[in-house]
Amino acid sequence: MGDKQPDLRLVASDPPACVHHWLLGDPVNNQIVGRCRSCGARRVYSGSVEGTDRFDDYRELTASSTYYTDRRIA
């Protein structure tokens, strides 16, 4: 009962980084340049969905789905 509890202190961390709001430009040479509306950061995105993880996942999911196959037959 004589044990003293340690002092708990709130430690403030660095302010959070910008939560980007990307404004995307037109595709040029299969690349899309994005600029953050809040902080001005720039990022280059691929202008093609081929070879991206999300496109490959979509293609895999739809290839195994019977939804579209059943619709074409009906």
VOZA-603121 format. One line per field, with one value per residue: x, y, z of N, C-alpha, C in turn. Coordinates in pm, 1 decimal, decimal comma. Example, Ala and Ser with C-alpha at 12.3 -4.5 7.8 and 13.67 -1.06 7.14 Angstrom:
REM VOZA-603121
n.east = 1319,0  1285,0 $
n.north = -569,0  -225,0 $
n.up = 780,0  708,0 $
ca.east = 1230,0  1367,0 $
ca.north = -450,0  -106,0 $
ca.up = 780,0  714,0 $
c.east = 1320,0  1290,0 $
c.north = -330,0  3,0 $
c.up = 780,0  787,0 $
***
This chain:
REM VOZA-603121
n.east = 80,4  209,4  332,3  419,0  244,1  355,8  409,8  193,3  224,2  115,7  232,0  304,4  288,5  446,9  275,9  15,0  89,9  13,7  -311,6  -358,9  -525,3  -574,1  -540,1  -586,3  -419,1  -444,5  -382,8  -53,5  178,1  124,2  121,5  -0,9  -3,9  -31,0  -137,1  -129,6  -399,3  -395,5  -125,1  45,6  212,6  355,8  280,4  327,6  117,6  35,7  -84,4  -223,0  -428,5  -350,9  -150,4  -152,7  -209,4  -477,9  -624,2  -548,1  -655,0  -929,1  -966,7  -911,7  -1116,0  -1349,4  -1314,3  -1354,4  -1612,7  -1958,8  -2154,4  -2157,7  -2136,6  -2369,3  -2554,8  -2505,2  -2589,9  -2861,1 $
n.north = -118,4  111,2  177,2  415,6  557,2  600,0  922,6  1028,2  1164,4  1377,3  1359,8  1569,4  1521,1  1579,8  1807,5  1672,9  1550,2  1697,5  1628,9  1529,6  1684,3  1604,9  1761,6  1680,0  1691,2  1697,7  1394,5  1345,0  1212,8  956,4  1004,1  1154,7  1455,1  1551,5  1796,8  1910,1  2063,3  2184,8  2202,5  2228,8  2024,9  1800,1  1526,5  1243,4  1047,8  732,5  724,1  514,7  232,7  -25,4  -279,5  -182,0  -236,9  -219,2  -236,1  -491,2  -643,8  -591,9  -701,0  -968,4  -1028,6  -985,9  -1168,9  -1412,3  -1392,3  -1471,5  -1299,4  -1119,2  -1307,0  -1458,3  -1260,2  -1208,1  -1440,7  -1449,3 $
n.up = 0,0  40,8  -193,8  -426,9  -694,8  -1030,3  -1182,3  -1434,2  -1747,7  -2005,1  -2323,8  -2575,8  -2916,7  -3237,1  -3454,2  -3661,6  -3990,7  -4308,8  -4424,0  -4721,0  -4996,6  -5297,7  -5606,7  -5930,0  -6240,6  -6603,6  -6790,0  -6907,6  -7122,7  -7016,5  -6743,9  -6445,2  -6286,8  -5954,9  -5718,5  -5389,0  -5241,5  -4994,8  -4883,7  -5098,3  -5185,0  -5427,5  -5645,7  -5854,8  -6047,1  -6199,3  -6530,0  -6627,4  -6568,0  -6593,5  -6456,6  -6199,6  -5850,5  -5762,8  -6002,1  -6087,9  -5879,2  -5917,7  -6173,2  -6119,4  -5934,8  -6089,2  -6292,4  -6169,3  -6095,6  -6126,8  -6186,7  -6415,2  -6618,9  -6589,2  -6650,6  -6920,3  -7041,1  -6986,4 $
ca.east = 0,0  295,6  392,8  372,8  217,2  435,8  337,9  159,6  229,7  74,6  342,3  252,2  369,0  448,5  143,9  0,9  125,0  -100,5  -401,1  -358,9  -643,4  -505,7  -601,6  -516,9  -418,6  -471,7  -274,1  46,4  276,9  83,9  140,3  -91,4  59,1  -124,8  -87,5  -213,2  -469,7  -365,8  14,9  119,9  297,7  330,6  296,2  299,6  42,0  34,4  -201,9  -278,1  -467,0  -284,1  -33,9  -167,3  -266,5  -624,2  -676,7  -527,7  -754,1  -1059,1  -968,8  -919,7  -1248,9  -1452,7  -1292,0  -1410,3  -1752,4  -2059,0  -2254,7  -2163,7  -2159,0  -2513,2  -2628,6  -2489,6  -2667,0  -3003,8 $
ca.north = 0,0  226,3  203,8  539,1  543,6  693,9  1035,8  1013,5  1294,2  1381,1  1401,9  1621,6  1483,0  1680,1  1820,5  1575,8  1594,4  1740,2  1530,6  1586,1  1693,7  1609,0  1813,8  1610,0  1753,9  1610,2  1300,8  1381,7  1104,6  847,6  1043,8  1258,1  1530,1  1597,4  1899,3  1918,2  2190,9  2243,4  2236,8  2249,8  1910,1  1747,2  1382,1  1196,3  923,3  665,9  756,0  389,4  141,7  -153,2  -304,0  -132,1  -337,9  -210,9  -287,5  -635,9  -700,3  -582,4  -797,9  -1101,4  -1046,1  -995,5  -1290,2  -1526,2  -1363,7  -1521,8  -1194,7  -1073,9  -1423,0  -1488,3  -1153,3  -1222,0  -1557,1  -1421,6 $
ca.up = 0,0  46,3  -323,9  -489,5  -837,7  -1109,5  -1241,3  -1575,2  -1814,5  -2145,2  -2409,4  -2702,3  -3032,3  -3343,3  -3517,6  -3769,8  -4125,6  -4389,9  -4483,5  -4855,4  -5082,4  -5426,8  -5728,7  -6037,2  -6371,3  -6717,0  -6818,4  -7007,7  -7133,5  -6928,6  -6604,4  -6395,7  -6178,6  -5854,4  -5627,2  -5270,4  -5228,9  -4864,1  -4855,4  -5222,2  -5220,1  -5561,5  -5659,1  -5989,9  -6052,1  -6328,8  -6610,6  -6677,3  -6460,7  -6615,3  -6373,2  -6063,1  -5761,7  -5759,0  -6127,9  -6088,2  -5787,4  -5983,2  -6282,4  -6058,9  -5876,6  -6191,8  -6371,2  -6096,7  -6064,5  -6222,0  -6204,6  -6554,1  -6703,9  -6579,8  -6717,3  -7065,3  -7085,9  -6971,0 $
c.east = 84,8  361,5  332,3  355,5  303,9  348,5  313,7  156,3  187,0  190,3  282,9  345,8  368,9  309,4  134,8  40,3  -2,9  -181,8  -428,9  -496,5  -589,1  -593,9  -520,7  -530,0  -454,5  -354,7  -183,6  152,5  251,5  114,0  42,3  -23,6  -50,5  -57,8  -184,4  -271,4  -431,7  -222,2  100,0  212,6  258,7  356,9  259,1  231,9  53,0  -94,9  -270,7  -313,3  -400,5  -163,2  -41,8  -235,0  -418,7  -684,0  -663,4  -627,2  -891,4  -1070,8  -982,8  -1058,6  -1356,5  -1435,5  -1354,8  -1557,9  -1844,2  -2163,9  -2268,2  -2190,3  -2307,4  -2595,8  -2621,5  -2574,9  -2815,6  -3060,4 $
c.north = 124,8  258,1  328,5  514,9  642,6  806,7  1006,8  1151,5  1279,4  1435,0  1444,7  1580,2  1597,1  1690,6  1723,1  1636,5  1631,7  1618,9  1584,4  1581,8  1714,5  1665,6  1755,0  1683,9  1653,9  1515,5  1352,9  1272,0  994,1  876,2  1154,3  1326,2  1579,3  1700,3  1906,7  2058,5  2262,3  2290,7  2256,6  2135,5  1859,0  1597,4  1343,4  1060,3  864,3  701,8  632,2  300,4  5,3  -165,4  -244,8  -238,7  -336,0  -265,3  -439,0  -704,3  -701,2  -687,4  -939,5  -1127,9  -1064,1  -1120,2  -1410,8  -1507,4  -1422,7  -1415,4  -1154,7  -1189,9  -1457,4  -1383,9  -1166,3  -1335,5  -1526,1  -1336,4 $
c.up = 0,0  -86,9  -385,3  -639,5  -915,0  -1164,1  -1389,3  -1637,6  -1959,0  -2227,0  -2542,5  -2815,2  -3133,2  -3403,5  -3635,3  -3904,9  -4199,8  -4436,0  -4623,2  -4921,6  -5223,0  -5536,0  -5843,6  -6169,0  -6480,3  -6739,8  -6930,0  -7006,9  -7031,8  -6780,5  -6569,7  -6277,6  -6085,2  -5765,1  -5511,1  -5257,6  -5099,0  -4849,6  -4980,6  -5261,0  -5358,6  -5562,6  -5801,0  -5980,6  -6191,9  -6400,8  -6665,1  -6559,6  -6475,6  -6523,0  -6234,1  -5979,1  -5765,3  -5887,5  -6132,5  -5994,9  -5852,2  -6093,1  -6227,4  -6001,7  -5983,2  -6278,3  -6302,8  -6064,7  -6170,6  -6250,2  -6350,8  -6648,8  -6705,8  -6652,7  -6869,1  -7119,3  -7086,4  -7079,7 $
***
